[in-house]
Amino acid sequence: MTPHELQAKIEYLINKGNCYFALQDKTGSVLLKNCIRDVFPIKNGKNHEQARENLAKYVNNYPGYYWVNYRRTNTDPWENFPVDTRTEEEQINQPQPIENPATMIIDDRTEKHLMQIAELKAENARLNEVNNGLKRQITSLEEEIEAMAADAEETQQATMADQTVSMVGQVAQILPAVLDKWFSLQEQKNALLAEQLRRNAQPQPAPTPQPAPKQRPYYQQEFSNEEAGY
């Protein structure tokens, strides 16, 4: 495409209502960093007059492989066509050094969204790391609590053991006296039992015979009866 043909096409696109143009010389989305500043809608402003005046001149003064991007409004998707002003030898050796931006069109707002997403991902990664650190601290604290509980249990057991030993010692001190008292009571009980057995074993004395009553003489009996009124 000759510079004259390119200028005619720019005029045609402008007459069709296209007010936004971007001359791109780098692979990527249609952004200022990938385009020629002299032919780019700064701050989403209409730049069709700049394109009419500068676009064809620029590609003629600076031979290269370009993509001419255009659209009616700043919210429409970009349309484009390539322009190659290099020598024939360069065109043969490298037919298309810049990829078609239509396959990777991203407007400024989308790029901002992607940047925000990247920032959110970075913040999410940082928060995950903080969260993992807190989890490690919680795990460490739980292990310390378990160790303290085990130590407390061992201390309690040791204290109980000391109390048991002390109690056993106290019992051991009074045990002989208790045993002596018990044996003394057993001896007294055995002595009483032996005395009872001894008494039960002694023979009982025979009963003393009582003398028979004397019989009165018969006459005395009769006299007595008469005296008695018989």
PAVO-281173 format. One record per residue (C-alpha): residue number from 1; residue in three letters; x, y, z. Coordinates in nm, 4 decimals. Layout:
N
{NUM,ALA,{X,Y,Z}} ...
END
This chain:
230
{1,MET,{0.0000,0.0000,0.0000}} {2,THR,{0.1498,0.3308,-0.1133}} {3,PRO,{0.1345,0.6451,0.1047}} {4,HIS,{-0.1217,0.7919,-0.1335}} {5,GLU,{-0.3422,0.4827,-0.1049}} {6,LEU,{-0.3079,0.4876,0.2738}} {7,GLN,{-0.4098,0.8541,0.2912}} {8,ALA,{-0.7142,0.7825,0.0779}} {9,LYS,{-0.8175,0.4966,0.3062}} {10,ILE,{-0.7804,0.7164,0.6153}} {11,GLU,{-1.0081,0.9739,0.4562}} {12,TYR,{-1.2598,0.7022,0.3711}} {13,LEU,{-1.2636,0.5710,0.7320}} {14,ILE,{-1.3068,0.9190,0.8739}} {15,ASN,{-1.5972,0.9841,0.6390}} {16,LYS,{-1.7550,0.6607,0.7688}} {17,GLY,{-1.7574,0.8078,1.1210}} {18,ASN,{-1.4377,0.6617,1.2640}} {19,CYS,{-1.2967,0.9203,1.5029}} {20,TYR,{-1.0393,0.7115,1.6940}} {21,PHE,{-0.7111,0.5935,1.5381}} {22,ALA,{-0.4059,0.4193,1.6803}} {23,LEU,{-0.0903,0.3454,1.4781}} {24,GLN,{0.0698,0.0409,1.6356}} {25,ASP,{0.4318,-0.0684,1.5881}} {26,LYS,{0.4669,-0.3278,1.8675}} {27,THR,{0.3009,-0.6596,1.9377}} {28,GLY,{0.0359,-0.6459,2.2064}} {29,SER,{-0.2917,-0.4790,2.2868}} {30,VAL,{-0.3904,-0.1368,2.1516}} {31,LEU,{-0.2257,0.0699,2.4228}} {32,LEU,{-0.0094,0.3807,2.4125}} {33,LYS,{0.2993,0.1819,2.5077}} {34,ASN,{0.2585,-0.0259,2.1896}} {35,CYS,{0.1641,0.2613,1.9587}} {36,ILE,{0.3001,0.5812,1.8058}} {37,ARG,{0.2131,0.8738,2.0330}} {38,ASP,{0.1562,1.1108,1.7407}} {39,VAL,{-0.1308,0.8899,1.6217}} {40,PHE,{-0.3089,0.7773,1.9368}} {41,PRO,{-0.6275,0.8971,2.1114}} {42,ILE,{-0.4786,1.0474,2.4274}} {43,LYS,{-0.7225,1.0273,2.7213}} {44,ASN,{-0.9803,0.8682,2.4910}} {45,GLY,{-1.0082,1.1917,2.2930}} {46,LYS,{-1.1011,1.1907,1.9232}} {47,ASN,{-0.7891,1.2080,1.7059}} {48,HIS,{-0.9160,1.1604,1.3508}} {49,GLU,{-0.7704,1.4973,1.2475}} {50,GLN,{-0.4292,1.3897,1.3750}} {51,ALA,{-0.4631,1.0653,1.1811}} {52,ARG,{-0.5585,1.2532,0.8651}} {53,GLU,{-0.2566,1.4804,0.8997}} {54,ASN,{0.0173,1.2584,1.0424}} {55,LEU,{-0.0526,0.8877,0.9894}} {56,ALA,{0.0416,0.8450,0.6247}} {57,LYS,{0.3375,1.0831,0.6608}} {58,TYR,{0.4721,0.8922,0.9621}} {59,VAL,{0.4735,0.5472,0.8020}} {60,ASN,{0.6340,0.6954,0.4892}} {61,ASN,{0.9066,0.8781,0.6859}} {62,TYR,{0.9715,0.5797,0.9145}} {63,PRO,{0.9432,0.2593,0.7113}} {64,GLY,{0.8223,-0.0367,0.9094}} {65,TYR,{0.5442,-0.2835,0.9733}} {66,TYR,{0.2392,-0.1226,1.1349}} {67,TRP,{-0.1177,-0.1945,1.2284}} {68,VAL,{-0.3684,0.0865,1.1761}} {69,ASN,{-0.6420,0.0548,1.4420}} {70,TYR,{-0.9649,0.2505,1.4191}} {71,ARG,{-1.3144,0.2657,1.5711}} {72,ARG,{-1.6149,0.4968,1.5880}} {73,THR,{-1.6387,0.5466,1.9680}} {74,ASN,{-1.4048,0.4803,2.2564}} {75,THR,{-1.6235,0.1889,2.3672}} {76,ASP,{-1.6385,0.0072,2.0319}} {77,PRO,{-1.3986,-0.2793,1.9596}} {78,TRP,{-1.0955,-0.1914,1.7485}} {79,GLU,{-1.0800,-0.2815,1.3824}} {80,ASN,{-0.7485,-0.2797,1.1966}} {81,PHE,{-0.5454,-0.3447,0.8849}} {82,PRO,{-0.1686,-0.3809,0.8350}} {83,VAL,{0.0630,-0.1335,0.6602}} {84,ASP,{0.4134,-0.2397,0.5559}} {85,THR,{0.6475,0.0297,0.4246}} {86,ARG,{0.9684,-0.1724,0.4515}} {87,THR,{1.1824,-0.2827,0.1620}} {88,GLU,{1.0812,-0.5906,-0.0339}} {89,GLU,{1.3772,-0.7865,0.1063}} {90,GLU,{1.2699,-0.7123,0.4650}} {91,GLN,{0.9138,-0.8048,0.3842}} {92,ILE,{1.0261,-1.1397,0.2415}} {93,ASN,{1.2585,-1.2221,0.5334}} {94,GLN,{1.0041,-1.1276,0.7997}} {95,PRO,{0.6508,-1.1200,0.6569}} {96,GLN,{0.4649,-1.0218,0.9772}} {97,PRO,{0.6897,-0.9116,1.2650}} {98,ILE,{0.3956,-0.7770,1.4657}} {99,GLU,{0.1002,-0.9985,1.5538}} {100,ASN,{-0.2491,-0.8883,1.4763}} {101,PRO,{-0.3707,-0.6863,1.7779}} {102,ALA,{-0.7270,-0.7976,1.7009}} {103,THR,{-0.6362,-1.1283,1.8681}} {104,MET,{-0.5363,-0.9477,2.1869}} {105,ILE,{-0.7424,-0.6296,2.1925}} {106,ILE,{-0.7605,-0.4917,2.5444}} {107,ASP,{-0.8813,-0.1389,2.6085}} {108,ASP,{-0.7545,0.0837,2.8852}} {109,ARG,{-1.0313,-0.0093,3.1228}} {110,THR,{-0.9686,-0.3802,3.0769}} {111,GLU,{-0.5978,-0.3275,3.1354}} {112,LYS,{-0.6795,-0.1423,3.4564}} {113,HIS,{-0.8997,-0.4310,3.5600}} {114,LEU,{-0.6192,-0.6749,3.4873}} {115,MET,{-0.3808,-0.4626,3.6914}} {116,GLN,{-0.6300,-0.4566,3.9740}} {117,ILE,{-0.6683,-0.8334,3.9493}} {118,ALA,{-0.2896,-0.8732,3.9595}} {119,GLU,{-0.2732,-0.6484,4.2650}} {120,LEU,{-0.5525,-0.8445,4.4315}} {121,LYS,{-0.3726,-1.1707,4.3564}} {122,ALA,{-0.0544,-1.0325,4.5088}} {123,GLU,{-0.2461,-0.9131,4.8149}} {124,ASN,{-0.4197,-1.2494,4.8370}} {125,ALA,{-0.0840,-1.4265,4.8257}} {126,ARG,{0.0468,-1.1980,5.1011}} {127,LEU,{-0.2614,-1.2610,5.3165}} {128,ASN,{-0.2285,-1.6346,5.2585}} {129,GLU,{0.1287,-1.6164,5.3807}} {130,VAL,{0.0171,-1.4184,5.6860}} {131,ASN,{-0.2596,-1.6729,5.7441}} {132,ASN,{-0.0133,-1.9598,5.7168}} {133,GLY,{0.2131,-1.7834,5.9640}} {134,LEU,{-0.0746,-1.7452,6.2082}} {135,LYS,{-0.1624,-2.1133,6.1645}} {136,ARG,{0.1971,-2.2049,6.2463}} {137,GLN,{0.1836,-1.9859,6.5568}} {138,ILE,{-0.1457,-2.1445,6.6645}} {139,THR,{0.0004,-2.4926,6.6155}} {140,SER,{0.3067,-2.3951,6.8186}} {141,LEU,{0.0894,-2.2531,7.0975}} {142,GLU,{-0.1258,-2.5670,7.1025}} {143,GLU,{0.1877,-2.7813,7.1352}} {144,GLU,{0.3105,-2.5614,7.4200}} {145,ILE,{-0.0279,-2.5887,7.5943}} {146,GLU,{-0.0224,-2.9675,7.5595}} {147,ALA,{0.3311,-2.9785,7.7000}} {148,MET,{0.2282,-2.7556,7.9912}} {149,ALA,{-0.0754,-2.9757,8.0589}} {150,ALA,{0.1461,-3.2860,8.0582}} {151,ASP,{0.3904,-3.1191,8.2985}} {152,ALA,{0.1026,-3.0165,8.5239}} {153,GLU,{-0.0311,-3.3718,8.5249}} {154,GLU,{0.3124,-3.5096,8.6099}} {155,THR,{0.3477,-3.2510,8.8861}} {156,GLN,{0.0041,-3.3415,9.0212}} {157,GLN,{0.0903,-3.7099,9.0145}} {158,ALA,{0.4201,-3.6398,9.1881}} {159,THR,{0.2378,-3.4319,9.4511}} {160,MET,{-0.0158,-3.7089,9.5052}} {161,ALA,{0.2695,-3.9595,9.5345}} {162,ASP,{0.4404,-3.7397,9.7934}} {163,GLN,{0.1151,-3.7107,9.9854}} {164,THR,{0.0714,-4.0884,9.9729}} {165,VAL,{0.4248,-4.1453,10.0974}} {166,SER,{0.3657,-3.8952,10.3756}} {167,MET,{0.0402,-4.0663,10.4719}} {168,VAL,{0.2079,-4.4065,10.4681}} {169,GLY,{0.4813,-4.2667,10.6908}} {170,GLN,{0.2258,-4.1365,10.9362}} {171,VAL,{0.0431,-4.4691,10.9376}} {172,ALA,{0.3725,-4.6503,10.9861}} {173,GLN,{0.4402,-4.4377,11.2930}} {174,ILE,{0.1129,-4.5227,11.4673}} {175,LEU,{0.0835,-4.8793,11.3393}} {176,PRO,{0.2991,-5.0421,11.6130}} {177,ALA,{0.0927,-4.8822,11.8889}} {178,VAL,{-0.2279,-4.9919,11.7184}} {179,LEU,{-0.0955,-5.3444,11.6802}} {180,ASP,{0.0154,-5.3541,12.0450}} {181,LYS,{-0.3305,-5.2438,12.1541}} {182,TRP,{-0.4905,-5.5029,11.9320}} {183,PHE,{-0.2707,-5.7850,12.0635}} {184,SER,{-0.3397,-5.6698,12.4209}} {185,LEU,{-0.7130,-5.6821,12.3576}} {186,GLN,{-0.6757,-6.0244,12.1998}} {187,GLU,{-0.4848,-6.1481,12.5058}} {188,GLN,{-0.7541,-6.0145,12.7378}} {189,LYS,{-1.0210,-6.1728,12.5235}} {190,ASN,{-0.8361,-6.5040,12.5211}} {191,ALA,{-0.7881,-6.4879,12.8992}} {192,LEU,{-1.1584,-6.4278,12.9557}} {193,LEU,{-1.2454,-6.7125,12.7231}} {194,ALA,{-1.0032,-6.9457,12.9008}} {195,GLU,{-1.1473,-6.8498,13.2400}} {196,GLN,{-1.4985,-6.9202,13.1155}} {197,LEU,{-1.3920,-7.2572,12.9789}} {198,ARG,{-1.2145,-7.3410,13.3035}} {199,ARG,{-1.5213,-7.2641,13.5060}} {200,ASN,{-1.7455,-7.4644,13.2804}} {201,ALA,{-1.5121,-7.7632,13.3105}} {202,GLN,{-1.5134,-7.7780,13.7052}} {203,PRO,{-1.7528,-8.0529,13.8523}} {204,GLN,{-2.0609,-7.9215,14.0333}} {205,PRO,{-2.0904,-8.0294,14.4087}} {206,ALA,{-2.3558,-8.2985,14.4785}} {207,PRO,{-2.6673,-8.1657,14.6512}} {208,THR,{-2.6809,-8.2234,15.0330}} {209,PRO,{-2.9535,-8.4810,15.1159}} {210,GLN,{-3.2343,-8.3353,15.3333}} {211,PRO,{-3.3352,-8.5435,15.6454}} {212,ALA,{-3.6781,-8.7072,15.6256}} {213,PRO,{-3.9455,-8.5552,15.8498}} {214,LYS,{-4.0014,-8.7405,16.1774}} {215,GLN,{-4.3251,-8.9350,16.2031}} {216,ARG,{-4.5341,-8.8653,16.5125}} {217,PRO,{-4.6699,-9.1651,16.7117}} {218,TYR,{-5.0131,-9.2726,16.6161}} {219,TYR,{-5.1706,-9.1692,16.9391}} {220,GLN,{-5.0178,-8.8361,16.9057}} {221,GLN,{-5.1707,-8.8152,16.5667}} {222,GLU,{-5.5140,-8.9083,16.6986}} {223,PHE,{-5.4814,-8.6625,16.9767}} {224,SER,{-5.3924,-8.4103,16.7469}} {225,ASN,{-5.6939,-8.4876,16.5356}} {226,GLU,{-5.9278,-8.4666,16.8292}} {227,GLU,{-5.7729,-8.1414,16.9259}} {228,ALA,{-5.8268,-8.0227,16.5826}} {229,GLY,{-6.1998,-8.1040,16.6094}} {230,TYR,{-6.2097,-8.4053,16.3931}} 
END
